[in-house]
Amino acid sequence: MEEVFRTNDPVKLSYIRHLMAEAGIEVYILDEHTAYIDGRGPMVPIRVVVHEDDADRARLELKDLDQDG
């Protein structure tokens, strides 16, 4: 598994899921539930990971999205 994106934005995360589904890339979301554990919104960066074989293609699909700073 290889990380291809980090975000705290739930809208951006939804869009990433959509992009990966359209590209036929299986995506795994890590820390999504941990990010919201205190109820105030995402405090921990949510990580988007894919299989190593799909990482380059996934990054290409996500190249126009800004990473959260």
Predicted model as a PDB file, atoms N, CA, C, CB and O in Angstrom, pLDDT in the B-factor column:
MODEL        1                                                                  
ATOM      1  N   MET A   1       0.851  -1.172   0.000  1.00 95.00           N  
ATOM      2  CA  MET A   1       0.000   0.000   0.000  1.00 95.00           C  
ATOM      3  C   MET A   1       0.897   1.235   0.000  1.00 95.00           C  
ATOM      4  CB  MET A   1      -0.968  -0.002   1.225  1.00 95.00           C  
ATOM      5  O   MET A   1       1.965   1.251   0.611  1.00 95.00           O  
ATOM      6  N   GLU A   2       0.440   2.253  -0.691  1.00 96.00           N  
ATOM      7  CA  GLU A   2       1.219   3.484  -0.791  1.00 96.00           C  
ATOM      8  C   GLU A   2       0.290   4.691  -0.647  1.00 96.00           C  
ATOM      9  CB  GLU A   2       1.991   3.543  -2.140  1.00 96.00           C  
ATOM     10  O   GLU A   2      -0.765   4.761  -1.279  1.00 96.00           O  
ATOM     11  N   GLU A   3       0.701   5.627   0.188  1.00 96.00           N  
ATOM     12  CA  GLU A   3      -0.086   6.843   0.395  1.00 96.00           C  
ATOM     13  C   GLU A   3       0.051   7.743  -0.826  1.00 96.00           C  
ATOM     14  CB  GLU A   3       0.365   7.590   1.682  1.00 96.00           C  
ATOM     15  O   GLU A   3       1.153   7.968  -1.328  1.00 96.00           O  
ATOM     16  N   VAL A   4      -1.093   8.259  -1.298  1.00 96.00           N  
ATOM     17  CA  VAL A   4      -1.076   9.154  -2.449  1.00 96.00           C  
ATOM     18  C   VAL A   4      -1.658  10.525  -2.144  1.00 96.00           C  
ATOM     19  CB  VAL A   4      -1.831   8.532  -3.585  1.00 96.00           C  
ATOM     20  O   VAL A   4      -1.524  11.446  -2.950  1.00 96.00           O  
ATOM     21  N   PHE A   5      -2.305  10.675  -0.985  1.00 95.00           N  
ATOM     22  CA  PHE A   5      -2.917  11.975  -0.660  1.00 95.00           C  
ATOM     23  C   PHE A   5      -3.236  12.024   0.823  1.00 95.00           C  
ATOM     24  CB  PHE A   5      -4.205  12.218  -1.501  1.00 95.00           C  
ATOM     25  O   PHE A   5      -3.490  10.997   1.452  1.00 95.00           O  
ATOM     26  N   ARG A   6      -3.220  13.243   1.379  1.00 92.00           N  
ATOM     27  CA  ARG A   6      -3.681  13.513   2.748  1.00 92.00           C  
ATOM     28  C   ARG A   6      -4.612  14.711   2.719  1.00 92.00           C  
ATOM     29  CB  ARG A   6      -2.478  13.770   3.717  1.00 92.00           C  
ATOM     30  O   ARG A   6      -4.379  15.681   1.999  1.00 92.00           O  
ATOM     31  N   THR A   7      -5.655  14.628   3.502  1.00 89.00           N  
ATOM     32  CA  THR A   7      -6.589  15.746   3.559  1.00 89.00           C  
ATOM     33  C   THR A   7      -7.350  15.735   4.878  1.00 89.00           C  
ATOM     34  CB  THR A   7      -7.568  15.694   2.376  1.00 89.00           C  
ATOM     35  O   THR A   7      -7.487  14.695   5.523  1.00 89.00           O  
ATOM     36  N   ASN A   8      -7.836  16.887   5.264  1.00 84.00           N  
ATOM     37  CA  ASN A   8      -8.766  17.023   6.389  1.00 84.00           C  
ATOM     38  C   ASN A   8     -10.127  17.502   5.898  1.00 84.00           C  
ATOM     39  CB  ASN A   8      -8.205  18.000   7.446  1.00 84.00           C  
ATOM     40  O   ASN A   8     -11.021  17.777   6.698  1.00 84.00           O  
ATOM     41  N   ASP A   9     -10.280  17.598   4.596  1.00 84.00           N  
ATOM     42  CA  ASP A   9     -11.486  18.138   3.982  1.00 84.00           C  
ATOM     43  C   ASP A   9     -12.408  16.988   3.547  1.00 84.00           C  
ATOM     44  CB  ASP A   9     -11.125  19.042   2.770  1.00 84.00           C  
ATOM     45  O   ASP A   9     -12.071  16.250   2.622  1.00 84.00           O  
ATOM     46  N   PRO A  10     -13.560  16.830   4.199  1.00 84.00           N  
ATOM     47  CA  PRO A  10     -14.461  15.727   3.849  1.00 84.00           C  
ATOM     48  C   PRO A  10     -15.027  15.834   2.428  1.00 84.00           C  
ATOM     49  CB  PRO A  10     -15.604  15.672   4.839  1.00 84.00           C  
ATOM     50  O   PRO A  10     -15.320  14.815   1.803  1.00 84.00           O  
ATOM     51  N   VAL A  11     -15.182  17.045   1.919  1.00 89.00           N  
ATOM     52  CA  VAL A  11     -15.679  17.218   0.546  1.00 89.00           C  
ATOM     53  C   VAL A  11     -14.617  16.758  -0.448  1.00 89.00           C  
ATOM     54  CB  VAL A  11     -16.066  18.702   0.278  1.00 89.00           C  
ATOM     55  O   VAL A  11     -14.920  16.063  -1.418  1.00 89.00           O  
ATOM     56  N   LYS A  12     -13.379  17.150  -0.199  1.00 92.00           N  
ATOM     57  CA  LYS A  12     -12.279  16.731  -1.059  1.00 92.00           C  
ATOM     58  C   LYS A  12     -12.119  15.206  -1.012  1.00 92.00           C  
ATOM     59  CB  LYS A  12     -10.965  17.428  -0.633  1.00 92.00           C  
ATOM     60  O   LYS A  12     -11.851  14.575  -2.034  1.00 92.00           O  
ATOM     61  N   LEU A  13     -12.282  14.630   0.158  1.00 92.00           N  
ATOM     62  CA  LEU A  13     -12.179  13.183   0.310  1.00 92.00           C  
ATOM     63  C   LEU A  13     -13.256  12.469  -0.515  1.00 92.00           C  
ATOM     64  CB  LEU A  13     -12.298  12.794   1.794  1.00 92.00           C  
ATOM     65  O   LEU A  13     -12.980  11.452  -1.151  1.00 92.00           O  
ATOM     66  N   SER A  14     -14.449  12.989  -0.504  1.00 94.00           N  
ATOM     67  CA  SER A  14     -15.529  12.425  -1.309  1.00 94.00           C  
ATOM     68  C   SER A  14     -15.197  12.509  -2.796  1.00 94.00           C  
ATOM     69  CB  SER A  14     -16.850  13.151  -1.019  1.00 94.00           C  
ATOM     70  O   SER A  14     -15.450  11.566  -3.545  1.00 94.00           O  
ATOM     71  N   TYR A  15     -14.636  13.627  -3.219  1.00 95.00           N  
ATOM     72  CA  TYR A  15     -14.252  13.804  -4.614  1.00 95.00           C  
ATOM     73  C   TYR A  15     -13.135  12.839  -5.005  1.00 95.00           C  
ATOM     74  CB  TYR A  15     -13.812  15.248  -4.863  1.00 95.00           C  
ATOM     75  O   TYR A  15     -13.139  12.296  -6.110  1.00 95.00           O  
ATOM     76  N   ILE A  16     -12.183  12.626  -4.103  1.00 96.00           N  
ATOM     77  CA  ILE A  16     -11.101  11.676  -4.355  1.00 96.00           C  
ATOM     78  C   ILE A  16     -11.670  10.273  -4.536  1.00 96.00           C  
ATOM     79  CB  ILE A  16     -10.074  11.697  -3.200  1.00 96.00           C  
ATOM     80  O   ILE A  16     -11.261   9.545  -5.440  1.00 96.00           O  
ATOM     81  N   ARG A  17     -12.594   9.902  -3.694  1.00 96.00           N  
ATOM     82  CA  ARG A  17     -13.241   8.582  -3.835  1.00 96.00           C  
ATOM     83  C   ARG A  17     -13.892   8.457  -5.219  1.00 96.00           C  
ATOM     84  CB  ARG A  17     -14.310   8.368  -2.714  1.00 96.00           C  
ATOM     85  O   ARG A  17     -13.783   7.422  -5.877  1.00 96.00           O  
ATOM     86  N   HIS A  18     -14.563   9.514  -5.639  1.00 96.00           N  
ATOM     87  CA  HIS A  18     -15.213   9.521  -6.946  1.00 96.00           C  
ATOM     88  C   HIS A  18     -14.180   9.378  -8.070  1.00 96.00           C  
ATOM     89  CB  HIS A  18     -16.027  10.814  -7.132  1.00 96.00           C  
ATOM     90  O   HIS A  18     -14.357   8.565  -8.976  1.00 96.00           O  
ATOM     91  N   LEU A  19     -13.112  10.161  -8.010  1.00 95.00           N  
ATOM     92  CA  LEU A  19     -12.075  10.096  -9.043  1.00 95.00           C  
ATOM     93  C   LEU A  19     -11.454   8.704  -9.131  1.00 95.00           C  
ATOM     94  CB  LEU A  19     -10.987  11.131  -8.764  1.00 95.00           C  
ATOM     95  O   LEU A  19     -11.234   8.182 -10.224  1.00 95.00           O  
ATOM     96  N   MET A  20     -11.177   8.118  -7.993  1.00 96.00           N  
ATOM     97  CA  MET A  20     -10.548   6.796  -7.983  1.00 96.00           C  
ATOM     98  C   MET A  20     -11.509   5.734  -8.515  1.00 96.00           C  
ATOM     99  CB  MET A  20     -10.087   6.430  -6.560  1.00 96.00           C  
ATOM    100  O   MET A  20     -11.088   4.820  -9.225  1.00 96.00           O  
ATOM    101  N   ALA A  21     -12.783   5.845  -8.182  1.00 96.00           N  
ATOM    102  CA  ALA A  21     -13.775   4.896  -8.692  1.00 96.00           C  
ATOM    103  C   ALA A  21     -13.896   5.011 -10.213  1.00 96.00           C  
ATOM    104  CB  ALA A  21     -15.149   5.137  -8.026  1.00 96.00           C  
ATOM    105  O   ALA A  21     -13.967   4.001 -10.913  1.00 96.00           O  
ATOM    106  N   GLU A  22     -13.918   6.234 -10.717  1.00 96.00           N  
ATOM    107  CA  GLU A  22     -13.999   6.452 -12.165  1.00 96.00           C  
ATOM    108  C   GLU A  22     -12.778   5.891 -12.880  1.00 96.00           C  
ATOM    109  CB  GLU A  22     -14.141   7.942 -12.472  1.00 96.00           C  
ATOM    110  O   GLU A  22     -12.886   5.412 -14.009  1.00 96.00           O  
ATOM    111  N   ALA A  23     -11.621   5.946 -12.235  1.00 95.00           N  
ATOM    112  CA  ALA A  23     -10.379   5.440 -12.831  1.00 95.00           C  
ATOM    113  C   ALA A  23     -10.209   3.938 -12.620  1.00 95.00           C  
ATOM    114  CB  ALA A  23      -9.182   6.177 -12.248  1.00 95.00           C  
ATOM    115  O   ALA A  23      -9.285   3.331 -13.161  1.00 95.00           O  
ATOM    116  N   GLY A  24     -11.101   3.345 -11.834  1.00 97.00           N  
ATOM    117  CA  GLY A  24     -10.999   1.912 -11.571  1.00 97.00           C  
ATOM    118  C   GLY A  24      -9.881   1.554 -10.605  1.00 97.00           C  
ATOM    119  O   GLY A  24      -9.340   0.449 -10.651  1.00 97.00           O  
ATOM    120  N   ILE A  25      -9.538   2.489  -9.735  1.00 97.00           N  
ATOM    121  CA  ILE A  25      -8.469   2.278  -8.759  1.00 97.00           C  
ATOM    122  C   ILE A  25      -9.092   2.019  -7.392  1.00 97.00           C  
ATOM    123  CB  ILE A  25      -7.505   3.503  -8.705  1.00 97.00           C  
ATOM    124  O   ILE A  25      -9.883   2.823  -6.900  1.00 97.00           O  
ATOM    125  N   GLU A  26      -8.733   0.901  -6.787  1.00 97.00           N  
ATOM    126  CA  GLU A  26      -9.237   0.581  -5.451  1.00 97.00           C  
ATOM    127  C   GLU A  26      -8.514   1.464  -4.433  1.00 97.00           C  
ATOM    128  CB  GLU A  26      -9.036  -0.940  -5.117  1.00 97.00           C  
ATOM    129  O   GLU A  26      -7.285   1.494  -4.383  1.00 97.00           O  
ATOM    130  N   VAL A  27      -9.289   2.173  -3.633  1.00 97.00           N  
ATOM    131  CA  VAL A  27      -8.727   3.132  -2.688  1.00 97.00           C  
ATOM    132  C   VAL A  27      -9.073   2.724  -1.262  1.00 97.00           C  
ATOM    133  CB  VAL A  27      -9.241   4.554  -2.982  1.00 97.00           C  
ATOM    134  O   VAL A  27     -10.150   2.189  -0.999  1.00 97.00           O  
ATOM    135  N   TYR A  28      -8.160   2.980  -0.364  1.00 96.00           N  
ATOM    136  CA  TYR A  28      -8.369   2.714   1.058  1.00 96.00           C  
ATOM    137  C   TYR A  28      -8.179   4.029   1.800  1.00 96.00           C  
ATOM    138  CB  TYR A  28      -7.386   1.605   1.595  1.00 96.00           C  
ATOM    139  O   TYR A  28      -7.230   4.769   1.539  1.00 96.00           O  
ATOM    140  N   ILE A  29      -9.072   4.308   2.711  1.00 94.00           N  
ATOM    141  CA  ILE A  29      -9.027   5.542   3.489  1.00 94.00           C  
ATOM    142  C   ILE A  29      -8.620   5.172   4.914  1.00 94.00           C  
ATOM    143  CB  ILE A  29     -10.414   6.295   3.464  1.00 94.00           C  
ATOM    144  O   ILE A  29      -9.286   4.376   5.575  1.00 94.00           O  
ATOM    145  N   LEU A  30      -7.525   5.757   5.375  1.00 91.00           N  
ATOM    146  CA  LEU A  30      -7.017   5.474   6.718  1.00 91.00           C  
ATOM    147  C   LEU A  30      -7.218   6.680   7.625  1.00 91.00           C  
ATOM    148  CB  LEU A  30      -5.525   5.088   6.665  1.00 91.00           C  
ATOM    149  O   LEU A  30      -7.082   7.822   7.187  1.00 91.00           O  
ATOM    150  N   ASP A  31      -7.532   6.434   8.852  1.00 85.00           N  
ATOM    151  CA  ASP A  31      -7.688   7.453   9.901  1.00 85.00           C  
ATOM    152  C   ASP A  31      -8.941   8.297   9.761  1.00 85.00           C  
ATOM    153  CB  ASP A  31      -6.499   8.353   9.906  1.00 85.00           C  
ATOM    154  O   ASP A  31      -9.055   9.329  10.423  1.00 85.00           O  
ATOM    155  N   GLU A  32      -9.880   7.895   8.924  1.00 79.00           N  
ATOM    156  CA  GLU A  32     -11.089   8.699   8.750  1.00 79.00           C  
ATOM    157  C   GLU A  32     -11.893   8.786  10.047  1.00 79.00           C  
ATOM    158  CB  GLU A  32     -11.958   8.114   7.634  1.00 79.00           C  
ATOM    159  O   GLU A  32     -12.344   9.869  10.421  1.00 79.00           O  
ATOM    160  N   HIS A  33     -12.074   7.683  10.723  1.00 72.00           N  
ATOM    161  CA  HIS A  33     -12.858   7.698  11.956  1.00 72.00           C  
ATOM    162  C   HIS A  33     -12.072   8.330  13.101  1.00 72.00           C  
ATOM    163  CB  HIS A  33     -13.285   6.277  12.333  1.00 72.00           C  
ATOM    164  O   HIS A  33     -12.647   9.015  13.947  1.00 72.00           O  
ATOM    165  N   THR A  34     -10.783   8.105  13.130  1.00 73.00           N  
ATOM    166  CA  THR A  34      -9.932   8.712  14.161  1.00 73.00           C  
ATOM    167  C   THR A  34      -9.945  10.233  14.038  1.00 73.00           C  
ATOM    168  CB  THR A  34      -8.484   8.182  14.056  1.00 73.00           C  
ATOM    169  O   THR A  34      -9.900  10.941  15.043  1.00 73.00           O  
ATOM    170  N   ALA A  35     -10.006  10.726  12.817  1.00 65.00           N  
ATOM    171  CA  ALA A  35      -9.980  12.170  12.586  1.00 65.00           C  
ATOM    172  C   ALA A  35     -11.166  12.873  13.237  1.00 65.00           C  
ATOM    173  CB  ALA A  35      -9.967  12.459  11.093  1.00 65.00           C  
ATOM    174  O   ALA A  35     -11.057  14.037  13.621  1.00 65.00           O  
ATOM    175  N   TYR A  36     -12.291  12.183  13.365  1.00 63.00           N  
ATOM    176  CA  TYR A  36     -13.508  12.805  13.898  1.00 63.00           C  
ATOM    177  C   TYR A  36     -13.844  12.369  15.320  1.00 63.00           C  
ATOM    178  CB  TYR A  36     -14.669  12.492  13.001  1.00 63.00           C  
ATOM    179  O   TYR A  36     -14.951  12.632  15.791  1.00 63.00           O  
ATOM    180  N   ILE A  37     -12.945  11.727  15.994  1.00 68.00           N  
ATOM    181  CA  ILE A  37     -13.245  11.110  17.285  1.00 68.00           C  
ATOM    182  C   ILE A  37     -13.684  12.111  18.358  1.00 68.00           C  
ATOM    183  CB  ILE A  37     -12.038  10.362  17.771  1.00 68.00           C  
ATOM    184  O   ILE A  37     -14.486  11.764  19.225  1.00 68.00           O  
ATOM    185  N   ASP A  38     -13.180  13.326  18.314  1.00 64.00           N  
ATOM    186  CA  ASP A  38     -13.556  14.278  19.363  1.00 64.00           C  
ATOM    187  C   ASP A  38     -14.780  15.114  18.995  1.00 64.00           C  
ATOM    188  CB  ASP A  38     -12.394  15.194  19.663  1.00 64.00           C  
ATOM    189  O   ASP A  38     -15.247  15.909  19.810  1.00 64.00           O  
ATOM    190  N   GLY A  39     -15.307  14.947  17.776  1.00 61.00           N  
ATOM    191  CA  GLY A  39     -16.541  15.622  17.384  1.00 61.00           C  
ATOM    192  C   GLY A  39     -16.375  17.038  16.892  1.00 61.00           C  
ATOM    193  O   GLY A  39     -17.367  17.670  16.529  1.00 61.00           O  
ATOM    194  N   ARG A  40     -15.156  17.570  16.863  1.00 62.00           N  
ATOM    195  CA  ARG A  40     -14.953  18.952  16.427  1.00 62.00           C  
ATOM    196  C   ARG A  40     -14.544  19.059  14.966  1.00 62.00           C  
ATOM    197  CB  ARG A  40     -13.909  19.612  17.287  1.00 62.00           C  
ATOM    198  O   ARG A  40     -14.307  20.162  14.473  1.00 62.00           O  
ATOM    199  N   GLY A  41     -14.459  17.960  14.281  1.00 59.00           N  
ATOM    200  CA  GLY A  41     -13.999  17.983  12.897  1.00 59.00           C  
ATOM    201  C   GLY A  41     -12.657  17.289  12.797  1.00 59.00           C  
ATOM    202  O   GLY A  41     -12.082  16.880  13.806  1.00 59.00           O  
ATOM    203  N   PRO A  42     -12.167  17.158  11.596  1.00 59.00           N  
ATOM    204  CA  PRO A  42     -10.942  16.392  11.394  1.00 59.00           C  
ATOM    205  C   PRO A  42      -9.722  17.035  12.066  1.00 59.00           C  
ATOM    206  CB  PRO A  42     -10.682  16.232   9.913  1.00 59.00           C  
ATOM    207  O   PRO A  42      -9.334  18.155  11.732  1.00 59.00           O  
ATOM    208  N   MET A  43      -9.135  16.319  13.002  1.00 69.00           N  
ATOM    209  CA  MET A  43      -7.945  16.805  13.702  1.00 69.00           C  
ATOM    210  C   MET A  43      -6.695  16.040  13.253  1.00 69.00           C  
ATOM    211  CB  MET A  43      -8.130  16.673  15.227  1.00 69.00           C  
ATOM    212  O   MET A  43      -5.580  16.547  13.378  1.00 69.00           O  
ATOM    213  N   VAL A  44      -6.876  14.837  12.737  1.00 77.00           N  
ATOM    214  CA  VAL A  44      -5.788  13.988  12.268  1.00 77.00           C  
ATOM    215  C   VAL A  44      -5.911  13.927  10.749  1.00 77.00           C  
ATOM    216  CB  VAL A  44      -5.839  12.542  12.923  1.00 77.00           C  
ATOM    217  O   VAL A  44      -7.015  13.738  10.238  1.00 77.00           O  
ATOM    218  N   PRO A  45      -4.814  14.079  10.016  1.00 83.00           N  
ATOM    219  CA  PRO A  45      -4.919  13.982   8.552  1.00 83.00           C  
ATOM    220  C   PRO A  45      -5.456  12.622   8.123  1.00 83.00           C  
ATOM    221  CB  PRO A  45      -3.553  14.229   7.901  1.00 83.00           C  
ATOM    222  O   PRO A  45      -5.011  11.583   8.610  1.00 83.00           O  
ATOM    223  N   ILE A  46      -6.399  12.642   7.223  1.00 87.00           N  
ATOM    224  CA  ILE A  46      -6.967  11.427   6.661  1.00 87.00           C  
ATOM    225  C   ILE A  46      -6.094  11.038   5.472  1.00 87.00           C  
ATOM    226  CB  ILE A  46      -8.475  11.627   6.238  1.00 87.00           C  
ATOM    227  O   ILE A  46      -5.846  11.846   4.577  1.00 87.00           O  
ATOM    228  N   ARG A  47      -5.632   9.782   5.478  1.00 92.00           N  
ATOM    229  CA  ARG A  47      -4.704   9.323   4.445  1.00 92.00           C  
ATOM    230  C   ARG A  47      -5.425   8.483   3.402  1.00 92.00           C  
ATOM    231  CB  ARG A  47      -3.561   8.519   5.068  1.00 92.00           C  
ATOM    232  O   ARG A  47      -6.251   7.630   3.728  1.00 92.00           O  
ATOM    233  N   VAL A  48      -5.097   8.739   2.155  1.00 96.00           N  
ATOM    234  CA  VAL A  48      -5.635   7.992   1.029  1.00 96.00           C  
ATOM    235  C   VAL A  48      -4.508   7.100   0.508  1.00 96.00           C  
ATOM    236  CB  VAL A  48      -6.193   8.953  -0.099  1.00 96.00           C  
ATOM    237  O   VAL A  48      -3.455   7.594   0.105  1.00 96.00           O  
ATOM    238  N   VAL A  49      -4.733   5.801   0.520  1.00 97.00           N  
ATOM    239  CA  VAL A  49      -3.713   4.863   0.050  1.00 97.00           C  
ATOM    240  C   VAL A  49      -4.296   3.953  -1.030  1.00 97.00           C  
ATOM    241  CB  VAL A  49      -3.158   4.020   1.226  1.00 97.00           C  
ATOM    242  O   VAL A  49      -5.498   3.691  -1.075  1.00 97.00           O  
ATOM    243  N   VAL A  50      -3.397   3.483  -1.897  1.00 98.00           N  
ATOM    244  CA  VAL A  50      -3.772   2.569  -2.977  1.00 98.00           C  
ATOM    245  C   VAL A  50      -2.715   1.475  -3.049  1.00 98.00           C  
ATOM    246  CB  VAL A  50      -3.905   3.322  -4.354  1.00 98.00           C  
ATOM    247  O   VAL A  50      -1.675   1.561  -2.396  1.00 98.00           O  
ATOM    248  N   HIS A  51      -2.988   0.447  -3.846  1.00 97.00           N  
ATOM    249  CA  HIS A  51      -1.988  -0.588  -4.088  1.00 97.00           C  
ATOM    250  C   HIS A  51      -0.784   0.051  -4.773  1.00 97.00           C  
ATOM    251  CB  HIS A  51      -2.574  -1.750  -4.953  1.00 97.00           C  
ATOM    252  O   HIS A  51      -0.937   0.995  -5.547  1.00 97.00           O  
ATOM    253  N   GLU A  52       0.395  -0.455  -4.494  1.00 97.00           N  
ATOM    254  CA  GLU A  52       1.629   0.092  -5.063  1.00 97.00           C  
ATOM    255  C   GLU A  52       1.582   0.138  -6.588  1.00 97.00           C  
ATOM    256  CB  GLU A  52       2.826  -0.734  -4.610  1.00 97.00           C  
ATOM    257  O   GLU A  52       2.105   1.073  -7.195  1.00 97.00           O  
ATOM    258  N   ASP A  53       0.965  -0.855  -7.206  1.00 96.00           N  
ATOM    259  CA  ASP A  53       0.883  -0.907  -8.668  1.00 96.00           C  
ATOM    260  C   ASP A  53       0.039   0.231  -9.241  1.00 96.00           C  
ATOM    261  CB  ASP A  53       0.305  -2.243  -9.107  1.00 96.00           C  
ATOM    262  O   ASP A  53       0.218   0.609 -10.399  1.00 96.00           O  
ATOM    263  N   ASP A  54      -0.868   0.775  -8.450  1.00 97.00           N  
ATOM    264  CA  ASP A  54      -1.768   1.841  -8.913  1.00 97.00           C  
ATOM    265  C   ASP A  54      -1.324   3.234  -8.469  1.00 97.00           C  
ATOM    266  CB  ASP A  54      -3.171   1.582  -8.410  1.00 97.00           C  
ATOM    267  O   ASP A  54      -1.964   4.220  -8.832  1.00 97.00           O  
ATOM    268  N   ALA A  55      -0.258   3.336  -7.703  1.00 97.00           N  
ATOM    269  CA  ALA A  55       0.128   4.608  -7.089  1.00 97.00           C  
ATOM    270  C   ALA A  55       0.425   5.700  -8.117  1.00 97.00           C  
ATOM    271  CB  ALA A  55       1.340   4.402  -6.210  1.00 97.00           C  
ATOM    272  O   ALA A  55      -0.050   6.826  -7.968  1.00 97.00           O  
ATOM    273  N   ASP A  56       1.186   5.393  -9.135  1.00 96.00           N  
ATOM    274  CA  ASP A  56       1.524   6.417 -10.142  1.00 96.00           C  
ATOM    275  C   ASP A  56       0.283   6.905 -10.873  1.00 96.00           C  
ATOM    276  CB  ASP A  56       2.537   5.862 -11.156  1.00 96.00           C  
ATOM    277  O   ASP A  56       0.123   8.103 -11.104  1.00 96.00           O  
ATOM    278  N   ARG A  57      -0.588   5.980 -11.234  1.00 96.00           N  
ATOM    279  CA  ARG A  57      -1.828   6.347 -11.930  1.00 96.00           C  
ATOM    280  C   ARG A  57      -2.742   7.165 -11.015  1.00 96.00           C  
ATOM    281  CB  ARG A  57      -2.565   5.082 -12.426  1.00 96.00           C  
ATOM    282  O   ARG A  57      -3.390   8.110 -11.464  1.00 96.00           O  
ATOM    283  N   ALA A  58      -2.793   6.799  -9.733  1.00 96.00           N  
ATOM    284  CA  ALA A  58      -3.619   7.544  -8.774  1.00 96.00           C  
ATOM    285  C   ALA A  58      -3.089   8.970  -8.606  1.00 96.00           C  
ATOM    286  CB  ALA A  58      -3.651   6.820  -7.403  1.00 96.00           C  
ATOM    287  O   ALA A  58      -3.864   9.926  -8.577  1.00 96.00           O  
ATOM    288  N   ARG A  59      -1.786   9.103  -8.498  1.00 95.00           N  
ATOM    289  CA  ARG A  59      -1.200  10.450  -8.372  1.00 95.00           C  
ATOM    290  C   ARG A  59      -1.505  11.298  -9.607  1.00 95.00           C  
ATOM    291  CB  ARG A  59       0.329  10.358  -8.163  1.00 95.00           C  
ATOM    292  O   ARG A  59      -1.761  12.498  -9.500  1.00 95.00           O  
ATOM    293  N   LEU A  60      -1.475  10.672 -10.757  1.00 94.00           N  
ATOM    294  CA  LEU A  60      -1.804  11.388 -11.990  1.00 94.00           C  
ATOM    295  C   LEU A  60      -3.254  11.875 -11.954  1.00 94.00           C  
ATOM    296  CB  LEU A  60      -1.572  10.482 -13.221  1.00 94.00           C  
ATOM    297  O   LEU A  60      -3.539  13.002 -12.358  1.00 94.00           O  
ATOM    298  N   GLU A  61      -4.163  11.036 -11.475  1.00 93.00           N  
ATOM    299  CA  GLU A  61      -5.571  11.423 -11.355  1.00 93.00           C  
ATOM    300  C   GLU A  61      -5.765  12.565 -10.353  1.00 93.00           C  
ATOM    301  CB  GLU A  61      -6.412  10.217 -10.934  1.00 93.00           C  
ATOM    302  O   GLU A  61      -6.671  13.383 -10.510  1.00 93.00           O  
ATOM    303  N   LEU A  62      -4.914  12.617  -9.327  1.00 93.00           N  
ATOM    304  CA  LEU A  62      -5.061  13.598  -8.249  1.00 93.00           C  
ATOM    305  C   LEU A  62      -4.158  14.816  -8.413  1.00 93.00           C  
ATOM    306  CB  LEU A  62      -4.773  12.943  -6.926  1.00 93.00           C  
ATOM    307  O   LEU A  62      -4.104  15.664  -7.523  1.00 93.00           O  
ATOM    308  N   LYS A  63      -3.453  14.917  -9.528  1.00 91.00           N  
ATOM    309  CA  LYS A  63      -2.443  15.963  -9.683  1.00 91.00           C  
ATOM    310  C   LYS A  63      -3.016  17.382  -9.604  1.00 91.00           C  
ATOM    311  CB  LYS A  63      -1.736  15.786 -10.999  1.00 91.00           C  
ATOM    312  O   LYS A  63      -2.304  18.304  -9.206  1.00 91.00           O  
ATOM    313  N   ASP A  64      -4.265  17.573  -9.967  1.00 87.00           N  
ATOM    314  CA  ASP A  64      -4.858  18.909  -9.957  1.00 87.00           C  
ATOM    315  C   ASP A  64      -5.441  19.309  -8.599  1.00 87.00           C  
ATOM    316  CB  ASP A  64      -5.936  18.986 -11.001  1.00 87.00           C  
ATOM    317  O   ASP A  64      -5.867  20.451  -8.426  1.00 87.00           O  
ATOM    318  N   LEU A  65      -5.465  18.385  -7.637  1.00 85.00           N  
ATOM    319  CA  LEU A  65      -5.973  18.701  -6.304  1.00 85.00           C  
ATOM    320  C   LEU A  65      -4.831  19.194  -5.421  1.00 85.00           C  
ATOM    321  CB  LEU A  65      -6.658  17.465  -5.667  1.00 85.00           C  
ATOM    322  O   LEU A  65      -3.730  18.643  -5.446  1.00 85.00           O  
ATOM    323  N   ASP A  66      -5.100  20.223  -4.652  1.00 78.00           N  
ATOM    324  CA  ASP A  66      -4.092  20.736  -3.711  1.00 78.00           C  
ATOM    325  C   ASP A  66      -4.105  19.899  -2.448  1.00 78.00           C  
ATOM    326  CB  ASP A  66      -4.350  22.230  -3.372  1.00 78.00           C  
ATOM    327  O   ASP A  66      -5.163  19.615  -1.886  1.00 78.00           O  
ATOM    328  N   GLN A  67      -2.913  19.504  -2.005  1.00 70.00           N  
ATOM    329  CA  GLN A  67      -2.778  18.825  -0.713  1.00 70.00           C  
ATOM    330  C   GLN A  67      -3.083  19.846   0.383  1.00 70.00           C  
ATOM    331  CB  GLN A  67      -1.334  18.202  -0.531  1.00 70.00           C  
ATOM    332  O   GLN A  67      -2.765  21.027   0.244  1.00 70.00           O  
ATOM    333  N   ASP A  68      -3.692  19.391   1.457  1.00 65.00           N  
ATOM    334  CA  ASP A  68      -3.936  20.273   2.601  1.00 65.00           C  
ATOM    335  C   ASP A  68      -2.601  20.583   3.259  1.00 65.00           C  
ATOM    336  CB  ASP A  68      -4.927  19.624   3.627  1.00 65.00           C  
ATOM    337  O   ASP A  68      -1.755  19.702   3.411  1.00 65.00           O  
ATOM    338  N   GLY A  69      -2.417  21.832   3.646  1.00 51.00           N  
ATOM    339  CA  GLY A  69      -1.154  22.233   4.269  1.00 51.00           C  
ATOM    340  C   GLY A  69      -1.170  21.950   5.694  1.00 51.00           C  
ATOM    341  O   GLY A  69      -0.190  22.220   6.388  1.00 51.00           O  
TER     342      GLY A  69                                                      
ENDMDL                                                                          
END                                                                             
